[in-house]
Amino acid sequence: MTGMPALSTATRNIHDDAVIAPSPTPAAPDDEVALARNQRSLEHSMRDGMWFSVMAGAGETYLSAYALHLKATAEQIAWLASIPPLIGSGMQLVSAWLSDRGTSRKKLIIAGACAQGAIWFPLVLLPLLWSGYAVPILIACVVLYHACSNLIQPQWSSLMRDLVPEQRRGRYFGHRTRVVSLVTFIALVCAGGLLAIFNRRGEVLVGFVVVFAISALARFVSVYYLGRMHDPVHDSRPGQAPIVVGMWRSLKALRGTQFLRFSAFFASMQCAVAIASPFFTVYMLRDLQYNYLQFMAATAITVVTQFLTLNTWGRISDAFGNRLVLAVTGWMIPIVTALWLLSDNFWYLMAVQGFGGLAWAGFSLSAGNFLYDLRPGPRFARDMAVHNVLASIGVFAGAMLGGYLATHLPAGGVTMASLSLHWEFALLAVFGISAMARLLVACIFLPRLREVRQVRSLSISALVFRVTRFHALSGLMFEIVGARDKVR
């Protein structure tokens, strides 16, 4: 493991947004210009995130619903969830290789974003032209969509690592993710409303065309703001190794490091999650016969909870470390899926979705920040590519297992020796298996995680109190009124 970084002189006060620090040495004029330029870039990144979230909320949220409209089976839904990320993740290696050869991070990001926006048009239209092959064509288009996303991801992560100071990461990314979550919520509500209106008119296909066209337009607007961001000079250590050789060398270099151990944990958890995650849409729309408004509401409540709690998670991770948040939320994630087994009441499942939003907000934020802490340095883009390829392999394996179980488990239950298990829908058994797999991953990996920063200690019970003591309405007002000051 790399050496422990020195404790920052700025100590975060978790009770408010103040930062207590010694009087800084006056910055040189060039430093002030660089700081101002970076700050403007972070503001542009915020706007990029807002428009990107319109695409994600209005478009990506309803891809599985579109596949179901095209008569996709549960197994094909598993392919849709697993094959595009797996094949697309290879573009992360291409991205890291191009970066090592001196290609500008910003150029790679913009090229990938433009292509991603353009793919929405064939994605929605080609399945209609060749209806006999609609689902395979949709999956192929989503593969290209994910390839563009994966071309962007390691470069964007590397760029943001250089733009955001270490002591502000929890606060900045927490705020950015909250804004993204809010806009995602608005986008998916509006898209769900549009689909419901067109569905009542018997023109749901037209609704999907409109929603996906809006998604494409939003991505092109985000490209404009990406183009206004500054790409700081960084040591890329150019290399000429082939892509696969480069990945193998990266794995060898990472062997024995906490970064690789954490990547193994993250990939394993993604595998366990993917056993069930592609099928919640199928369960709600096909088995429970939810309409688009109910599906939208069940999806939106997760985003709302994330929005209300991300600020708290971000401040806790800054002050007390990302490992603590990962430990708590890592144990919550198995519970989320298990709760789906207890009832199919709509309002109960809304509460479960809210609890899931709380857990995933903390887990996603702290996992991303933990990677920044674990792997500083010029090879961050390549290391992130390795991390994300491993995660994609995990998603593929989990979704394939889930797809097999969803199509082969009997609908009523099974009897093994003297043990009888009964369920109304086969997908409930898939959810139970996913919950057990998540619990197993948590038991194996969470006790072995170690914090790499010097942070204040906090008990798990105190952390739970800090996260759950807020009032939702006051939290919402706090986010809106104080949003601009929180990241400065």
URLINGI-V768228 format. One record per backbone hydrogen bond with DSSP energy under -0.5 kcal/mol. NH is the residue of the N-H (numbers start at 1). CO is the residue of the C=O. If there is no record, write none. Layout:
BEGIN
nh:NH co:CO
nh:NH co:CO
END
This chain:
BEGIN
nh:5 co:452
nh:11 co:9
nh:11 co:20
nh:12 co:10
nh:13 co:18
nh:14 co:12
nh:16 co:13
nh:20 co:11
nh:21 co:19
nh:32 co:28
nh:33 co:29
nh:34 co:30
nh:35 co:31
nh:36 co:32
nh:37 co:33
nh:38 co:34
nh:39 co:35
nh:40 co:36
nh:41 co:37
nh:42 co:38
nh:43 co:39
nh:44 co:40
nh:45 co:41
nh:46 co:42
nh:47 co:43
nh:48 co:44
nh:49 co:45
nh:50 co:46
nh:51 co:47
nh:52 co:48
nh:53 co:49
nh:54 co:50
nh:55 co:51
nh:56 co:52
nh:57 co:53
nh:58 co:54
nh:59 co:55
nh:60 co:55
nh:61 co:56
nh:62 co:59
nh:63 co:60
nh:66 co:62
nh:67 co:63
nh:68 co:64
nh:69 co:65
nh:70 co:66
nh:71 co:68
nh:72 co:67
nh:77 co:73
nh:78 co:74
nh:79 co:75
nh:80 co:76
nh:81 co:77
nh:82 co:78
nh:83 co:79
nh:84 co:79
nh:86 co:82
nh:87 co:83
nh:88 co:84
nh:89 co:85
nh:90 co:86
nh:90 co:87
nh:91 co:88
nh:92 co:89
nh:93 co:89
nh:93 co:90
nh:94 co:90
nh:95 co:91
nh:96 co:92
nh:97 co:93
nh:98 co:94
nh:99 co:95
nh:100 co:96
nh:101 co:97
nh:102 co:99
nh:103 co:98
nh:108 co:104
nh:109 co:105
nh:110 co:106
nh:111 co:107
nh:112 co:108
nh:113 co:109
nh:114 co:110
nh:115 co:111
nh:116 co:112
nh:117 co:113
nh:118 co:114
nh:119 co:115
nh:120 co:116
nh:120 co:117
nh:121 co:118
nh:122 co:118
nh:123 co:119
nh:124 co:120
nh:125 co:121
nh:126 co:122
nh:128 co:125
nh:129 co:125
nh:130 co:126
nh:131 co:128
nh:133 co:130
nh:134 co:131
nh:137 co:133
nh:138 co:134
nh:139 co:135
nh:140 co:136
nh:141 co:137
nh:142 co:138
nh:143 co:139
nh:144 co:140
nh:145 co:141
nh:146 co:142
nh:147 co:143
nh:148 co:144
nh:149 co:145
nh:150 co:146
nh:151 co:147
nh:152 co:148
nh:153 co:149
nh:154 co:150
nh:156 co:152
nh:157 co:153
nh:158 co:154
nh:159 co:155
nh:160 co:156
nh:161 co:157
nh:162 co:158
nh:163 co:159
nh:164 co:160
nh:165 co:163
nh:168 co:165
nh:169 co:165
nh:169 co:166
nh:172 co:168
nh:173 co:169
nh:174 co:170
nh:175 co:171
nh:176 co:172
nh:177 co:173
nh:178 co:174
nh:179 co:175
nh:180 co:176
nh:181 co:177
nh:182 co:178
nh:183 co:179
nh:184 co:180
nh:185 co:181
nh:186 co:182
nh:187 co:183
nh:188 co:184
nh:189 co:185
nh:190 co:186
nh:191 co:187
nh:192 co:188
nh:193 co:189
nh:194 co:190
nh:195 co:191
nh:196 co:192
nh:197 co:193
nh:198 co:194
nh:199 co:195
nh:200 co:196
nh:201 co:197
nh:202 co:199
nh:203 co:198
nh:206 co:203
nh:207 co:203
nh:208 co:204
nh:209 co:205
nh:210 co:206
nh:211 co:207
nh:212 co:208
nh:213 co:209
nh:214 co:210
nh:215 co:211
nh:216 co:212
nh:217 co:213
nh:218 co:214
nh:219 co:215
nh:220 co:216
nh:221 co:217
nh:222 co:218
nh:223 co:219
nh:224 co:220
nh:225 co:221
nh:226 co:222
nh:227 co:223
nh:228 co:224
nh:228 co:225
nh:229 co:226
nh:232 co:230
nh:236 co:234
nh:239 co:100
nh:246 co:242
nh:247 co:243
nh:248 co:244
nh:249 co:245
nh:250 co:246
nh:251 co:247
nh:252 co:248
nh:253 co:249
nh:254 co:250
nh:255 co:251
nh:255 co:252
nh:257 co:254
nh:260 co:254
nh:261 co:257
nh:262 co:258
nh:263 co:259
nh:264 co:260
nh:265 co:261
nh:266 co:262
nh:267 co:263
nh:268 co:264
nh:269 co:265
nh:270 co:266
nh:271 co:267
nh:272 co:268
nh:273 co:269
nh:274 co:270
nh:275 co:271
nh:276 co:273
nh:277 co:273
nh:278 co:274
nh:279 co:276
nh:280 co:277
nh:283 co:279
nh:284 co:280
nh:285 co:281
nh:286 co:282
nh:287 co:282
nh:288 co:283
nh:290 co:284
nh:295 co:291
nh:296 co:292
nh:297 co:293
nh:298 co:294
nh:299 co:295
nh:300 co:296
nh:301 co:297
nh:302 co:298
nh:302 co:299
nh:303 co:299
nh:304 co:300
nh:305 co:301
nh:306 co:302
nh:307 co:303
nh:308 co:304
nh:309 co:305
nh:310 co:306
nh:313 co:309
nh:314 co:310
nh:315 co:311
nh:316 co:312
nh:317 co:313
nh:318 co:314
nh:319 co:315
nh:320 co:316
nh:321 co:317
nh:325 co:321
nh:326 co:322
nh:327 co:323
nh:328 co:324
nh:329 co:325
nh:330 co:326
nh:331 co:327
nh:331 co:328
nh:332 co:328
nh:333 co:329
nh:334 co:330
nh:335 co:331
nh:336 co:332
nh:337 co:333
nh:338 co:334
nh:339 co:335
nh:340 co:336
nh:340 co:337
nh:341 co:338
nh:342 co:339
nh:343 co:339
nh:349 co:345
nh:350 co:346
nh:351 co:347
nh:352 co:348
nh:353 co:349
nh:354 co:350
nh:355 co:351
nh:356 co:352
nh:357 co:353
nh:358 co:354
nh:359 co:355
nh:360 co:356
nh:361 co:357
nh:362 co:358
nh:363 co:359
nh:364 co:360
nh:365 co:361
nh:366 co:362
nh:367 co:363
nh:368 co:364
nh:369 co:365
nh:370 co:366
nh:371 co:367
nh:372 co:368
nh:373 co:369
nh:374 co:370
nh:375 co:371
nh:380 co:377
nh:383 co:379
nh:384 co:380
nh:385 co:381
nh:386 co:382
nh:387 co:383
nh:388 co:384
nh:389 co:385
nh:390 co:386
nh:391 co:387
nh:392 co:388
nh:393 co:389
nh:394 co:390
nh:395 co:391
nh:396 co:392
nh:397 co:393
nh:398 co:394
nh:399 co:395
nh:400 co:396
nh:401 co:397
nh:402 co:398
nh:403 co:399
nh:404 co:400
nh:405 co:401
nh:406 co:402
nh:407 co:403
nh:408 co:404
nh:409 co:405
nh:414 co:421
nh:416 co:419
nh:417 co:415
nh:419 co:416
nh:420 co:418
nh:421 co:414
nh:423 co:412
nh:428 co:425
nh:429 co:425
nh:429 co:426
nh:430 co:426
nh:431 co:427
nh:432 co:428
nh:433 co:429
nh:434 co:430
nh:435 co:431
nh:436 co:432
nh:437 co:433
nh:438 co:434
nh:439 co:435
nh:440 co:436
nh:441 co:437
nh:442 co:438
nh:443 co:439
nh:444 co:440
nh:445 co:441
nh:446 co:442
nh:448 co:445
nh:449 co:445
nh:449 co:446
nh:455 co:453
nh:456 co:319
nh:463 co:459
nh:464 co:460
nh:465 co:461
nh:466 co:462
nh:467 co:463
nh:468 co:464
nh:469 co:465
nh:475 co:471
nh:476 co:472
nh:477 co:473
nh:478 co:474
nh:479 co:475
nh:480 co:476
nh:481 co:477
nh:482 co:478
nh:483 co:479
nh:486 co:482
nh:487 co:483
nh:488 co:485
END
